[in-house]
């Protein structure tokens, strides 16, 4: 009898563990992955109904109601414009950038010279160049290029290998030699070894000469918010969308079987309800956890909601975990691959956690302020990394020149020599 009780206790523990595992898994996955898993479950268990929610599309910063628009697959131009609107560009720059996004050829290159666009839109060369720089910072890398050389060079922005300088020299000066296989001549001209040239060529051949072609086969999926933050009568409200926490229901035509006098029918439905109940509870826990985490984030990151990325404050996962009374790993799972929509546009919730790099300054805020300083600089006399460090120090964010260079490169911003017009 004792062994039977122990066996029952062990079985109960195994059941609890399996349900807990499912709950942790459901919390950690993206909403798109959750939708796919629920569709598979509904196929395996036809007693249950799952209707994939119509996901809400990315709101523009000036949208009154993020719920006003429903998502659909995006063309490359639409995806570029969505990304540009999230950059918080000055209005004249944004207007030109949106125009350029619509004015790309089938390769993803500018369809006409930038000076022609400048004249047509009646803007200054600085505004047009800033718009092109913004477009060229979008995905896919190389988009908005003016020719093959610039397309390949743009794709080197994320290249951190020591071989980058050789790659850049080959692209700038030896594309014809490369096409004709004259590697020894390239090595001699660059005063480097053939092995280095071969490595550079191997990497160059992985670049896309026509970035638009790489994504033309299938439309770009829009970012979909899991959490929507609105300001209502001066207060911030938080809503977890149905996309993030969908409904799984027993089909109406089977509900009568739960109360059926037929024992076999009741057992049939009961067995399936047990498995489904795990999913239902896991989804509800996901909704409640996302709600609590998002509300805590809003309380801690109000400056971001009001000012944008430059307002992101230093914040750790442990800070939110302590505030809402859960383990740090629960917060980590809750924000993983989740999107928050607010008047600032869309942001990955993970981005709202940022290390402190100076008293009161997060790394994300420092990067955002650096980008603002570069956008506002005199293009004829751009700011050096040390000058940027000095300006930030005046605002209370003391960073080394080396740190500034690291952040600038992470943002894809060229050095001051390359930025000079």
N, C-alpha and C positions, 0 to 999 in steps of 0.2 A: 504493500500500500504506500509505504514511504517512497519507494522508487517511482511509483506512478505519479505521486505528487511532485517529485523532483522533475520528472519528464515533462509534466504539464507546465511547470514553472519555466523550464528551459525553452519549451516551445513558445510560451508567451514572450519571453525575453527575445527570442529570435524574431518573432513577429514585430515587436516594438522596434528592434534594431533595423529591420527591413523598412518599416514605415519611416523611421528617422532618416535612414539613408535617402529615401525618396524625397523627403521634405528638404533635406540639404541640397540635393541635386536640383530640385525644382527652383529653389531660391537662387542658385548660382548661374543657371543657364539664361541665355538671352530670350527675349519674348518670341523671336522668330523660331528658335529651337524648341521652345515650349509648345508653340502652335503645331509644329511638325510631330512632336511626340504625342500630343493629344489627338491629332488626326489618326495616327497609327493605332492608338488605344481604341478609338471609336470604331475603326475598321475591325479590330479583333473582338470587340465587345459591342455588337450591333444593338444591344438594349439601350445603349447610351448615345446621347446626342451631343455633338460638339460643332458649333458654328464658328468658324474662324472670324474673329472681329475684324471689321474694316479699320485698319490702322490709320491714325491721324498723321497727316504729313507735317513736315517741318514748318513751324511758324516763322514768319519774318519778324524782325524786332518790332516793327510798327503795327503788327496785326493786333486788333482788339481782342479777338477770340481765336486761340489756337485750334479750337474744335471746328472752325468754320470750313476747313478744307480736308478732303479725304485723299490719301496717297494713291499714286499709280506709278508704274515704272517710269523712270526718268530717261530722257535722251541725254546725251553728253552735254549739250548746251544747257539744258535745264539743271543738270547736276552741278555744272560749273557756276551757274547763276545762284543756286542755292548756297554753295560754298562761299561765293563772293559776298552774299548778303550777311553771312555770319562774321565777316571780317570787320564790321563797323567802320567802313571806309568813309571818308568825307563824301558828301553827296555828289559833287562834280566828278570825282574819281570813280565812284560806284557807277554813275551813269555811263561813263565811257567803258568801264570794264564789262558791264552788261552788254553793251553794244558789241564789243570785241568777241564776247562769248558766242554771240549769234553770227559772227562774221568769220568763222573758221572754215577752212576747206576740208575735204574728206580725209586729209591726213592729220588734221588738228592744228595746222599752221595758220597764221594770219592770211586772210584771203587777199589783202591789199596792204601796201606799205603803211607804216604807222603815221608818217607825215600826211598821207592822204586822208586818213581818218581824222587826224588833228584839224586839218583844214575843213573837212566836211562838217564836223561837230562844233567848230568854232571855239576850241579850247586851247589852252597853252600847251607847249611841248612838255612841260613838267607834269601837268595833269595827265596827259596821254601816257607818258612814260610810267607814272605811278600806277595807272590803271593796268598797263601791260604787265608791270612787275607783279601786281596782285593776281592777275589771271595766270601768269606763269608759275605762281606758287601753288596753284591748285593741282589736284590729281586729274588725270594721270600725268606723271612727270614728263616734261617735254611739250605739254600742250601750250599753245600760244606762241610757238617759235616762229621766227621770221624766215628761217631757212634750215637746211639739214644740219649745218654746223651748230647753230644756236640750239636746235632741238636736242642734239647729243650733249652739248655742254650743260644744258639745263638739267639733264638727268644725272650729271655728276655731282649735283648738290648734296645728294645723300651718300655719295661715295666717300668712305672714310679711309680706304686703304692707302698705304704709302705710295702706291703706284699711280695715284690720282694725277700728279703733276705730269707724268709721262703720257697718260691718257689724254689730258687736256692739250698737250703739245701736239700729239698725233692728230687730234681732231682739228685743231686750229691750222696746222701747217702741212699735214701729210696724208690727208684723206685719199688723194689720188695715188700716192705711193702705196697706201694700204690696199686700195682696190686692185692694184697691179702686183701685189705681193712683194714689194721691194723692202723687206724688213731690215736687211743689212744696211741699206741706204738710210733708213729712218734711224737706226741705232747710231750710225756714224754722225748724222746731223744733230742728234740730241746728246751725243757724247755719253751714251749709256750702253749697256750690254744687249745683245740680241734676246737673251732670256727675258729681260725686263720688257722689251718691246713685245715679245710674244705674249707675255702675261697681260700687258695693256691691251693688245689687240683682242685677246680672248674675252676680256671684260667689255670692250667696246662692242663686240659682236652680240653681246647680250642686251644691249640697249635697243630701244624701239625707234626706228627711223620715222615711223608714222604712228604716234601715240593714240590717235583716234581710232585707228584700225584695230588696236588691241582690245577696245571695248565696244566696237560697233556690233559684234555678233550678238550681244545681249544687252538689254537696257540696264542702266545703273539703278540699283535699288535705293530708294530714298531712306534717310534716317527717320526712324519712327519713335516718338517719345513714349516712355514708360510712365513718366511722371510729368504733370503739368502744374506750373506755379503761376498764379495770377495775383494781382493786387486788387483787392476789393475794399473800397471805402477806407483806404489807407492801411489795410492789413493784408499780409501775404497768406494766401490759401494754397493748399497742396491737394492734388487729386491724382490717385493712381489710376491709370487708364484701364479699360477692359482689355486692351491689347496686352498689357503686362500681367493681368490677373483675369483670364477668361473663365467662362462658365462651362461646366460639364454637368449634364442633366440626364436623368432617366427618362427615356421616351414616354410620352403620355400613354401610348397604347399598351405599355407594359406595367404601368403603375398599379393597376388593379390586381396584378399577380402577387404584389407584396402582401395583400390581405386575403389572398385566395384560400379557400378551404382545402384546396389540393395541396397536400404536404409536399409532393414532388415538385410542383410549380414554385412553392415558397422557397424550397431549398435551392432550386435552380437560380432564382432571382437573388436570394440572400448571398449566395457564393459570389455572384458578380458584384453585388452592392458593396461587399467587403473590400474588394480590390479597388472599386471606384471611389469608395469613401477615403482611402488613403490619398488618392489624387485630389479629391475635393478639399480635404483638410490641408494638404500641402500647398495648394493654390491659395487658400485663405490665409495660411501663415505667410506666404510670400507677399500677399497684398498688405497684411498688417505690418510686416517687417519693413517693406518698402515705404509705407506711409510714415512709420516712426522715424526711419533713417532720413527720409526726405524732409520731414518737418524739422528735425534737428539740424540738418544741413542748411535749411533756410534761415534758421535762427542764427547760425554761426557765420553764414556767408551773405548776409543782407547787403553788404557793400558791393559784392559781385552783382547782385540783382539790380542795384541802383547805378553802378558805374561800369560794369563789364569786367573783363579779365584782370584789369589793373586793380580791381577791388578784392580779388581773391586773397583771403587771409591764411596765415599758416594754420594747418589743421591736420591732425593725425586720425587714423582709424580708431585708435584707442580713446580719443576725446569723445567721439560720437558713441562708442560702445559704453563708456562710463556714464554718459548722459542718459541713455535710454535703458541701461541695465542689461546688456547682452554681451556675449563674448566678441572680441575683436574680429574673429574669423567670420562671425555672422554678418557683421557690417561689410567685411570684404566681399562675401558672397552676394550680399544685397546690391552692392553698387557695381559689381562686375558686369560689363557689357550692357549697362542700363543707360538710357538717355533721358535727360531732364530738359523740358521746354519751359522757357520763361520769356519775359520781355526782352532779354538779351539774346534770344534765339535758342539754338540747341547746344548742349554741352554734355559730354560723357561725365557721369556722376563721379567717376574716379578722378577726373581732373580737378574737382573741387577739394581734393586732399592734396596738400602741397607742403613741402618741408620749408622751414624758416631759414632764410639765408642772411637776414639782417633783422634787428629788432622790429617786429611788426610787419615785416616784408616776407611774403612767400616767394618761392622760386617762380611760380606762374605769374605773379604780379610784377616781379622784376623783369621777366621776359616781355610781358605786355607793355610795360613802360619803356623798355628799350626799343621795341618796335614803334611806339608812338614817337619817340625822339628821332628815330631815323626817318619816319614819314614826314616829320616837320622840319628836317634839316635843310640847309642851303645846298642844293644839288651841285652847285659850282664849288662848294667848299664843305664836303661831307665830314661828319664827325668821326674822329678816330676812336678806337676802343677806349683809350685813356680819357678822351674828352667825354665820352658817354659815362664812364666810371665816375668822373668828376661831377657831372650833372646829377647822377643818381645819388652820389654822396651828399650833395646839397639838399636832397629831399629825404635824407635819413637812411638811404640804402647803400651802405658801404660795401663795394665788391672790388675784387682785384681786376686788373686789365685782362688777365688770363680767363677769369670767370666770364667777363663780358664777351670775349672772343668765343668762348664755348657756347654761350647762350645764343649769340648772333648766328653761329654756324648751325645750331639746332633749329633755328627759325628759318634757315635758308637765305639769310641776308648776306650779300657779298661784303668784302672788306671795303674800307673807305676809298681805296684806290680804284676798285672796280665800280664803285657807285658814282664816281665823279663824272659829271656830264660836261 
